[in-house]
Amino acid sequence: MSPGSRMPASSAADARTVLGEDDIARALTRIAHEIVERNKGAVDVVLLGIPTRGVQLARRLAERLAQIEPSFDGEFGTLDVTMYRDDLRRQPTRAVGQTVLPGSLDGTIDDKVVVLVDDVLFSGRTIRAALDALNDLGRPRVVQLAALVDRGHRELPIRADYVGKNLPTSRSERVRVRLSDVDGVPDSVVISDAAPAQDGGAR
């Protein structure tokens, strides 16, 4: 997931903001409308955020969906993918989180429209892990993906159904999403020329 709010001093001067608070708000509103339009409503839609920032983005999307569609109850969940990642052998010491489904589902996602929510789509490996995790929870009717930022460089045949911002990058660049309810700073998406730190590897 995206690392914390502090940026190394060596890269701070090279950082540039590509999305601000208003941009992120508009992107999430647009994505919410696209979800409703694509699924002809939201009655069977289940939002599952991938920690860390995907969870907060899912919460914000849930609020918007509830405003657009009275049939949507505003619930969202968390999908922890830690134990499904393909780099556990290289980085075995990971903090395992918790998958929490909306209470109204009674523990199953069978025949639901599951929308996975993440902050940055990169290699696709995190989403592959999320799909594996979903297999243990049931059989959804369809799985869709919403990403605030798609930075390219896919290593797997995975694409987002809903994208806030397509952001062409080089592999050496670092894309950081900052959210006020996680990082304690105004919402933003920042790109820098620094090589990524060891914060979880390819996504």
Secondary structure, 3 states (H helix, E strand, C coil): CCCCCCCCHHHHCCCEEEECHHHHHHHHHHHHHHHHHHCCCCCCEEEEECCCHHHHHHHHHHHHHHHHCCCCCCCCEECCCHHHCCCCCCCCCCCCCCCECCHHHCCCCCCCEEEEEEEEECCCHHHHHHHHHHHCCCCCCEEEEEEEEECCCCCCCCCCCEEEEECCCCCCCEEEEECHHHHCCCCEEEEECCCCCCCCCCC
